[in-house]
Amino acid sequence: MYSNGTESLIKQAREIQESELQKFYSRLIKLLQGKEHSHETIDSLQRLRLIVFATKYTRTLPPELHKSLVSLLSSPVEQLQVLSSAVLRETLPLVARTENYNQDGNSQLNTHAAAVLLAQAQSGDDLSALCTQLLRGLDNRPSEGPTTHLLPHTLPIVNSILTHSPESLTEDNVTLLSKKLVDWLRYASTTQGGGASSGGFFTGSRSRQPLPIAELDGTVSGDFFTVLCVGQGFTEDQWMNVYSFSMLRHWLLTFHSVPGGAIADTANRLQLSLSLSHSISNDDRSEMDGSVVSMVSVTSSSSRLLPPKERLREKAFQYCQRLIEQSDRKAQKKTDADLQKACLVEAVCILDSVCVEDPSFVYRVFPCIKALFGRLSSDLSFARVLLPVAQFYLNHGELAAVDCDCVWNLVLGRFPAELFNDPFLAHELLRFLRLNLENVQLQVPQYIRHFPNLLKFLAWDSPTVIDDFVDLLPSMVTSSTALELLHTLLDLPCLSATLLLQHRSMCLPISDPGGRHLASMNAFRNPSFRGLFLFLLRGEAGTGDTIDRLSTLLELLSEAADWPRVVQCAQTVPILLHIFFNTVINVADRTLLGQVLLVMLERSSLLLNNPKYITEIHRVFSRQLINLCKLHPSLVIDQSHELLEFAGTTSNVYNKQEVYTHVVLVLGEYLSVSYDSRCSTKLITSCFETLEAVLFEITSSAPHSGTGCPAPRAITTLMSALAKLASRSHDLIPRVSLLLSKLRNVSSGGSVSWCEDDEDLDSILTLGEELCALLKMPGVAQSVLNPPAHVTAPRWHQDTNVAMPLQLRALTRLTQAHASHAQHTPTSPSPHTST
């Protein structure tokens, strides 16, 4: 929503009168005709922008104003370029042709002018014409016209067209640009441009001897120019080399995919490529005037036998190999070192794209990538560079028949363990896993095993990476990891606290007073508790589902329950638990689901001491307990001993009201022979006696000090469960009737200690009376309290074998006919109606 002031300005812009608008146009034309543009000019342009943006209708500007705005696109003041471009993009008529702007000899192509050009092209034909016109200028020599200053802006425009409408480039356009990219990438000048000018285009003195380009370590370059070469200034073809490299991967992925039929010819291309790399000739010249052939990496003249697309792949391979070699040099500036890493990432991605398009390159590229991994794997500062290397191994490791375990042990092992607090690495690594999830599951067995490591990213920065784990978590749930993963998810807040302690202990010395007052920090540094924390910090699964001294660990970390990072982590756990349960139901058998149910009962009392967190986890457990038993009612019989033990513990009524209520609910609902033939009268009687004892205890005495009254819902659920069990074993009916009668007699005197609210007490007593009345008729009670499935979930309206659908349709038609008749029948006023 806009503020009141903004809405007022938008309303004024929309409602401006035509006469006032024409006066404003005239005043703005006079301002733009001046030699210098003041703040008033900028304010007027901003108002004009608001006027043209505030309405959905395209306004037509006066020709003189339009011409002035076009001239501003080449203004040295970027703010004027931005404003004029924004206005022109909104006011150009839909039928405008791209030539209108290009014919203006005073205009200079730049980013903002390019935006206007793209806005003019309203169809695929217009974009094709624009591409043809721009690419035609690439063939111009420096002496053939004033278009050479447009070259640096041509490739960004073409790249934008590739993004939005790649089909606009014709085959001739693709062939021409592929040839030019080869020239710019491989045959740019190897001497520096004159001086450190702003543009860097041959502005130095002609009498001065040009210096050769240098490497990042300061030595003279002995090979062809790349983006990692440095100098005092750069020539135009060197700038085009940089632009070409920046769009090379996008270009290859868009237009250079190998057709399916061409893959069969991989062996022939491989043989040709190898022959090219082993032949040496000095006849391979650039098609651009003034280009210099590399003195070291001279390729064979037979490369001209390759089609333009194939030749571009070859040159891209050579260029990226050169970048990888240059990245091994010691940069003299930090910015240059960062540039080396960025170029390494792009170079490996380009090589990966080349190999995806043409598998014959895999055997040539892999030695280079393997050497790069061996050189960088020991330095974690190159972690983000190694992710594209991992992508290369994932895509081509099987074809090259190489062992990839060292790569995955590093990416899935050391990276999360030691760089869990790097947000950029976390984003890129998790994105890599999401985008390649299917291949990772098939080719990387370490992925499942390292889920405790990956969850460290979530424990450290939950809000940022929760979306990634919503996608990744289902892939981590298997029959072998389900139980350990469930424990790990419940312990995520503990892991978050432990990572904070680890990070702080590494940053602060032991003698520092900053950590002395933290009992958890002392425990973390205490050797006797070290094993507990090491279990949370484990890197791989399989060492055990949980630990015996978990209660001790929770007590040690109790003070961390309200730390902001821990609280954030705790808020994401319920979301992940729902995903876990929805997945485990599909991958686990009944035996495993029974074990999951037992973990839920056990962990309901073993959680980090955060009341909100505990409440949310209990709510999730309660819901999922119902879902599990509804899908597999036999679980109640399988785990009846543990369920009865949980239900027979009176303290659970007060401490775990939500979970306890649903445990009693599933016992009363599914402990029936209709769900499992193993359900015996003895088991029903045992369950009845357990619940009877709990209900009698909580309604015959006051709650213990420090605990509140039992939840009314827990009491009513116990009453209903007892009545259901008694209806299945009629010998128990007198006992439940007697218990409910005592409950009514105790409450007849007024308020009771176990229920504070009078309305809740009335509801409890009403339910007791209803159940007593119902149990006096055992046959009816069994039908009402234990209805068959076809009664609780009727589908009569969909069953064509019964008369119900016919009756419903007949009633519907009668109702519609009656309503229609009532609408068309005039009504006369009643004689008793007062006037």
N, C-alpha and C positions, 0 to 999 in steps of 0.2 A: 504494500500500500504506500502511496505517496503522502508526504506531509501536506498540511493545509496550504503552505506557501507554494509548494511545487504544483499542486493541483490548480491553484489559482492562476499560475503562469501558463500552464497547459490550456486552461479554459480560455484565457485571453488570446493565446496563439490560434486556437481553433475558431474563435468568434471574431477575428479581426476583419474589418470591413474592406472591401476591394479598393475604395478610394484611399483609405489609410495605408493599405498595402502598397499601392502604386507610389505614394509619397515616400514611403520607406525605401522602396527600390531606388528611386531617384537620388535620395540622400546617400544611400550606400554606394551607388555608382560614382558619385562625386568623391566620396572618401577613398575609393579604390583607385581613382585616377591620380591621386596625389603621389608624390615621389616617396614619401615615408608614410608608414601606416601606424597610427597612434593606437592607444588603448581603446579609443572610441570605435575605431575600425574593427578591432577584435570583438568588442561588445556587440556591435551591430551584426557581425558574422555569426556570433553565438545565438543572437535573437533570430536571425534568418534560419539557422539550423533548427531551432525549436519550432519555428513556424512550419517548415516543410516536414518535420517529423511528427507533428501533433495531429496531422490528419491522414486518413488512409488514401486520400485522393492525391494524385500526382500534380503538383503545381508546375506551371510553365513560366520560366524566368524570362525577362526581357533579353533579347539577343546581346545587347551591350553588357549587361550584367553577367550573362553566361560567359561571354568572352573574357571578362575581367577575372572571373573565378577560375577559368582554365589557365590563365596566365599565372595565377597564384600557386598553381601546382608546382611550379619551378622556383618559387620564392625561397630565399635562404632561411626564412623563419619557418621552422617546422610546424608551429601552431597554426600558421596561415595555411600550410599545406593540408593539415588534418581537417580544418574547418571547411576549406573549399572542396576537398574530396568528399566529405560527408554530405555537403549540400548537393553537389553534382550527382552523386549516386542516387539521391532521392528525387531529383527534378528532371533528369534526362528523360526524354520521351521514349516510350517502348520501342518505337520504330527507328531509333537512332542507330547509325552504323558505326563500327569501330574506326572507320577511316576518318571520321569527322575530327577526332582528336589528333590522330597521327599526322594529319595534313598541316597542323599548326607548327610551323617551323620554329617558333619561339619556345616550345614546350620541351621539357626534359623528362624522360621517363624515370620515375622513382616508385617507391612502394605505394605511395598514395595515388599517384597517377595510374599505376597498375590496377588499383582497386576500381578506379573509374572505368578503365578499359574492360575489366571483367564484368562490371555492372552494365556496360553498354551491350555486351553480348548476351542476348536474351534467348538464344536457341543454340542447338548443336551446330547448325550451319555457321552462325556468327562466331562461335568459338573456333571452329575449324578455319574460318577465314582469318581470325586473329592469330592462330598458331602459325598458319602459312606465312602471314605477313611478318611475324616476329622472327621466324626461323629463316626466312629469306634474307633478313638482315645479317644473319650469321655468316653468310658467304661474302659480305662486303669486305674489302681490304681497307686498311686504315686510310689509304689515299683516295678511296672511292666515294666518300661522302661523309656527312656529319653524323651518321648513325652509329659510329663506333662507341660513342659514350652511352648508347643504350644497351650494350652487351651485358654489363654487370646486372642489369635488371631483367634481362630476358629469361634467364633460367628460373628465378623465383616465380615469375608469372606462369611459365610453362609448368612448374611444379604445382602451382595452385590449380591449374587446369587438370593436371593428372589426378589431383585429389578429388575434384568435384565432377569431372566429366572426361575420363580417360579415352572414351570412344571418340572424342572430338579430334584426336590426332590421327591423321591418315598414315598409311604405310610409308608414303614418301617422307612425311614428317619424322616418323620414327627412324627411318634409315638415315636421314640427314643428321638428326641430332645424335644418333649413335656414333656416326663418324666424327662429329665435332667433339663429342665427349672423349673419344679416343685421343684426338689431337691435344685437347686441353689437359687431360690427365697424364699423358705419357710424354708429351713433347713441348711442355712449357719452357720458357727461357730459363737458363741456369745462371743468369747474371742478375744482379740487383737492379731495381729501378732507380732512377736518378733522385737522390735526396729523400728525406722523410716527409714528403708532401702529404697533404690531406687526402688527395685522391690516389697518389702513388702511381700515376700513369705518365712515365717518361717526362718528368718535369725537371730533371737535373740538367746540368750543363753538358752539351754535346761534346765539348772538348775534353771532358773528364773521362778517364778510362773506367768502364764499368767493372765493378767488383763481383766476384763469384758469390753465389749464395752460400750460406753457412748452415751447419747443423746446430742443434740445440746446445751441444756442449762447446760450441765456439769453433770447431774445426771446419775447414773448407769442405763443402760437399763435393763428393766425387761421383755422384749419381744424379738421376733426374730429380726435378723439383717436385716436392709434395707439400702438403699443408703443414708439415713439421719442419720445414726449412725457414730460416730467418734471414733478415737483411734490413738495411736502412730504409729501403723502399721496394715496392713491388711493381712489376710490369702488368699490363692489362691481361696478358695471357696467364700470368701467375694468379691473378685474382679469379680468372675463369676456372683455373685448376681447383681453387678452393671451393667455388660455387658448384663445380661439377662433382666434387667428392661429396658435398653435402646432400646432393639429390640423387647420387648414384644408386643407393639401395632401393629407393622408391622407384626409380626408373627401371631397374632390373626386375623388381617384383611385379611391375605393372605390365611390361611389354616383352619380357625375355623368357617367359616360361617355355620349356621345351615341350612340344606336342607329344601326345602319347606314342605316335608312330615313330617319332625321332629317337626315342629312348633305345630302341633296338639297335640304333647305329652308334651306341656309346663307345664300343671298342674301336671303331674307325676314328671317331673324334679323339679318343685318348691317344691312339697311335700318332695322329696328326699333331696333337698338342705336344707330345713328347719330342717329335721331330723338330717342332718349332723351337723348343727350349734348348735343344742341343746344336742347332745350326747357328752360325754366327755370320753376319754380313753387315756391311755398312751402308746398304742401299735403301734401308727402310727409312724414308724421309717423311716428315710431317707435311700435311697438305696446307698448313698455314705458313704464310710468309714470315720469315724471321725466326722460326722455331729452331731449337738446337737439339740435336740427337744426343742422347746420353752417351757418355764416354765409357761407362762400365757395363751397364745392363743393356747391351745392344741386342735387339731381337732380330730374327731372321726375316728377310724380305719375303719369304714364303707365307708369312702371316697375312699378306694381302690376299691370299687364296681363300681366306675365311670370309664368310658373309659378315656384314657390319655388326650384327648382334653377337656372333661368335667372337669376333675380334674385340668387341667391347668387354666381353667376359674375360678374355685373355689379358687385356690391359688392366682390368679391375683386379685380377689375380696378382699381377706384377706390382701394381700400386700398393695393394694391401700388404704384400710381402715386404715391400720397402718400408712401409709404416711400422710394421712389427720389428724390423731391424733397427729403425730409428728410435723406437721406444726404449731400446736397451741402452741408449746413451744417457749420460748424466746431465740433466737439465740444470742450467745455471739459475733459473728463477722458479719460484713456486708455481706461478701461473703457467709456465711452460710444462712443469711436471703434471699439473692438472690437465693441460691440453694433451699431453701424451696419453693419459688414461682415457680421456674422451675419444681420442682417435683410435686407440686400441679397441675400445668397445665397438665403434663403428666399423673398423676394419674386419673384426671377427664376424660381425653380423653380415657384412657384405660377402665375405668368403662363404659363410653358411648359405646365403641366398644363392650364390653362384653354384654351390654344390647341390643344392636342392633342385635347381633348374637343370643342371648338367652333372649327373653323378660321376662322369669321367674325371672331374676335378678332385674328387674325394681323395684319391691316392696321391695326388700332388700336394694337396693342402694339409693333409693330416700330419705329416712330419713337422710342419711349421707350427701347427696348433699344439701338438704334443710337446714340442720344445718350449713353446710359450708357457704352457701350463707348468712344466717343470721349473721354469725360471721364476714364475710368480707365485706358485702355490705356498711357499714358505712365508710370504709377506702378506699379512691380512689387510694391509692398506690397499691391496689390489683386489679385494673381495668382489666389488661390483664389476670389475673388469672380467673376473673369472666366471661370472654368470653366463655371458655369451659363449664362453668356452664350453661350459656345461651344456648349453643349448646345442652346440656343434656336436659334442659327444653323443647327446641324446638322439640327434637326427641322423648321424652317420657312423656312430660307433659300431653298430651291427654290421653295416656294409664293409667297414674297414677291418672287422674282426679284431678289435682291440679290447683290452681289459679296462673297463670304466670304473671299477670299484674305488680307485683312489680319488677320482673326481667326486663321486657321490659321498664318500666318507668325509671329504673336505666341505662340500656344499651343505650337506645335511647334518654333519657332525660339528666341525669346528666353528663354522659361521654362526649358527644360532647359539652355540654354547658361549662363545667369546664376544660376539658382536650383537647380542640381543638388544642392546640399547642404541643401535644405529637405525634410525627410522627409515633412511633411504634404502639401506640394504634389506630391511624387513619388507618394505613395499615391493622392491624389485624381486626378491626371492619368492615371496608368496604369489606375486603376479606370474612369475615363471612357472610355479607349480600349478596354478589355476589354468593357465593357457595350455599347458602340456600334460594335464592330469591323466588323460587316457594313456599316453605313451609312458608316463612316469610309472603308473601302476603296472604296466606290462613289462617294462624294461629295468626298473629300479627297485629291486627287493628291499633295499635299505630304506625306502620311503616310509613304509609302514613301521619299520623297527625304530625309526627316529622320531616318532610322534612326540615323545616327551621333550625332545629338543626343540621341535618346531613350536610347541605350545609356550615356550619361553617368550616368543614375540608377543603372544597374546597376554601373558601374565604381566609383561612390562608395559605395554601400551595398548590396552584393550580397545578403547574407542576407535583407534586408527585402523586396526587390522581385523575387527570383528566381522566385517563383510567378507573378507578373504576366507576366514575360518567357517563361515556359514556354508561356503561352497566346498571347502576342503574336508571338513569334519566327516561327512558320510563316507568318504574314501578311506578314512582311518579306522572305521568300525568293521572288524572282521571277527570271526568266531574265536580267534586266538588272542585278540587284543581287547575285546569288549569289556571284560571285567577290569583290567588295568586302566583302560581309557576312562571308564566311569569313575574309578577312584581318583584318577589324575584330574579330571574335570572338577570334582568336588574339592580337590586340594589346590585348585588354581590360585585362590587368594593367599594360601600359605606359600605357594611358589613365588607369587608376586612379592610378598614380604621378604622371602629368603633372597631373591635377586636384589632387592634394595639393600639388604644387609651385606651381601657379597660386594655389591658396587661400592657401598660406603666403606667397607673394611679395606678395599683395595685403594681407595682414595685417601683414607685417613690412616695414619700410623696407629699402632696399638696404644701409644702413650698420649695420643691426642685426647683432650678432655671432651671433645664433641660427642664421642660415642660411649663415654663411661656411664652415663646415667641411663642407658638403655639396657634393660635386663636381657632383651632378646639379642643384643649385640654381644654381650658377655657369653650368653649361651652359644651363639654362633662360633665364637672363638674357643669355646670349651671343648677339649678333645673328647670328653665323655659323651657329648651330644653331637659330635661331628657326623657320625653315621646317619643320624636322622636327617640332617640338612643335606648330606650328600645324596640320600635317596631322592629327595625332591629335585636336586640338581642333576640327576642322572641323565645321560644323553641318549640311552637306548632302552627300549622296552625289553621285558623278559626276565628281569631280576626279581620280580614278584609283583603281585597286584597291589599290595600295600604293606605296611609295617606293623609290627606288634605294639610298638610304643607310640602309636599315633596320638593317643590322648596326651602323652607327655609333650609331644611336639606342639599340639594345639595349645597347651598351657603355656609353653615357652613363647609362643607367638601371639598370645592374647592381647598384648599391648599394641600390636600392629593392626588390629581389626579396624581402627578408625583412620589409618593413614590414607590420604587421598588416592594414591595409586592402587592400594589394596581395595578400597571401596569401589573404585571404577571397575576393577577386575571382577569383584564379586557381583556387580550388576549384570555382567555378561553371561555368567554361568547358567542361570535359568534358561536363557535362549539356547545355549549349546546343549543343555540337557534334553530339551524337547527334540532337538535335531537328532541327538544320540538315540533316544528311545524310539523315535519314528523310524530310524534306520535299523537298529538292532532287532526289531520285531521281524524284519524281512530277511535278516542274515543268520539268525540264531535258531537253534532247535529248542524244544521244550525244556531240555535239561539245562541248557545255558540260560534260558529265560528264568528258570527257577533260581539259578545262582544270582542273576541280576536282582531278582526280588529280595533275596536274602541280603544283598549288599545295600539295598534301599532301607531295609529294617535296621541293619547294623549302623549305617552311616547317618541315620536320622538323629543320632545322639553324638556323633563325632564330626562336628563342623566347627569352623572358626567362629569364635564367640562374637558374632555380629548379629544382633536381633533381627534386623531387616533381612539379612542374608539367610538366616536360619528359617525365617517365616516363608521366604520365597522358595527355598529348596523343599520345605515340607509341602508346600502347595503343589510343586511339580511332582514330587513323589506320590502324593495323593491321587492326582489326576492319572499319572502313568500306572499306578497300581490297579486302578479300575480298568484301564485299557488292556493291561496284560491279562488280567483275570477274565475279562470279557472275551478276549480272543482265545484264551486257553484256560477254561474253567478248571481243568484238571490240576493246574498249578496249586490250587487251594488244598487239594488232597495231598499232592506231592510235598508241599511245605507246611502241612497242617501243624506239625510239632512246633516249628518256629513261629508261625502265626499265632498259635494259642499261647505260646510263651510271651509273645509281645502283648497280646490282648489281655493276658492275665496279670500284667504288671500295672498296678494301680497308678504309679507315678506317671506313666505314659499318658494318662487321661489329662494330667495337668501340664506336662512338659511338651507333649507332642500331640496336641489336641487334633490337629488336622489329619496327621497320619493315622493316629489311633482310631479316629472316627471311620476312616475308610477301610482300615483293617477289619473292624467289626462289621462294616457293611458287606465286604466280600465274604466274610465267614457266614453271615446270615443268608446271603444271596446264593452262594455257589456251593455250600456244604450240603449237597443234596444228591440223592441217587439218580435224579433226572439228568445231572451233569456228568456224574462219574459213578460207575457201578461199584467202585471200591468204597464208596461212602457207606459206612455201617452205622447201626444204631448206637454202638459203643462210642464211635467217634462223635456222633451228634450229641450224645449225653455228656461226653467229656467237654466238648465245646460249650454246651449249655451251662454246665457247672462252673466253668471258668468265668464266663460272662456274668452269670448270676452272682458269683462272689464279688466281682468288681462293682456291679450295680448296687448290691446291698451295702458294700463298704462306703461308697461315695455318697450314698443317700441316707446313711444312718449316723454319720459323724461329721463334725465340722472339718473343713480343710486344714491342713497343717499350716503353721505360721510361715509366711513368705510365699505361699501359693494362693492363687485366687480360686474362686469357685469353679467347678467343672463346667465346661461349655454345655448349655442346654441341648445343643445338637448331639453331643456325645451321649447324653442321657437318653434322648429319644431314639437314637440309633441302637443303643443297647437294648432298650425295651422292644423295638421292632425286631431285632435279631433274635431275641429270646422267644418272641411269639412265633416267628417263622420256624425256628428249630422245633418248638413244641408242636406245631402243626404237622411236622413230619414224623414225630414220635409222640403219639397221644399220651403216653405215660407221663410226659413232662408237663402236660397242660395244668394239672392241679398245682404244680410248683410255681409256674409262672403266674397263675391266677392269684395264688397266695401272696407272692411278692408284690404284684401290682396293687393288691388290696391293702397291704401294709403301707405301701407308698402313699396311697390315698388317705389312709388313716393318720399317718404321721403329718401329712400336709393339711389336715382338716383344721388344725388349731391355728392356722395363719401362716406367717412367714417361717421359713426354714433356713438353716445355716448354709445349706449347699446350693441355694438359688437366691440371688439377690433381687431379681426383677419379678414382680408379681405377674406380669403378663406371660413371661416365660414359664412360671410355675403353673399358671392356668392351662397353658398349652400342654405341658407335660401331663397334668392330671387328666385333661380331656383325652389325650392319646391313650392313657392307661385305661380309662373307662371304655373307650372304643375297642381296644384290644381284648379286654375282659369279656365284653359282650360278644365279640366275634368268636372267641375261643369256646364259648358255651355251645357253639354249633361246629364241632370239629370238621365235618365235611365241607361246610361253607368256608371255614377258616383256611383250610388247605387250598381251596380254589381261589380265594381272595389273596392270601399271603404268598402263594406259590403258583401264580398263573403260568400256563404253558406259553411257549414262545409265540405261537400264532395268535395268542390273545394280546400279549404285550406289544407286539409289532404287527398289527393287522394290515393286510394288503387287499382287502375285499374289493375296494374300488378299482383294483387293477386286474382282478381275477375274472377272466371271461367265462369260467366254468360255473359261476354262481350267478344268481339273479340280481346281486347288489348293483353292479354297473347299470343294468337296465332300469332298476328302480331310481337310481340317482339321476340318470338322464331324463326319466319321465318327470321326476319332481322338478328338475331344473327347467324343463320346458313349460310345465304348468306355472311355475313361479314367474318366468319371463312373460308368458301370455297374460297372466293376471296383472303384472306391472304395466304391460303395454295397454291393456284395456283400461286400467285406472288413469293412465295419462290422457287417453283420448275421450274419456267420459266427462262431460261438463258437470261441474258440481254447483248446485243451487244453494244459496245461503239458508242456513237453518232458521226456522221460525223463532227459535229461542235465542238466536244470537242477538246480543245487544247492539244497538246502533250508536 
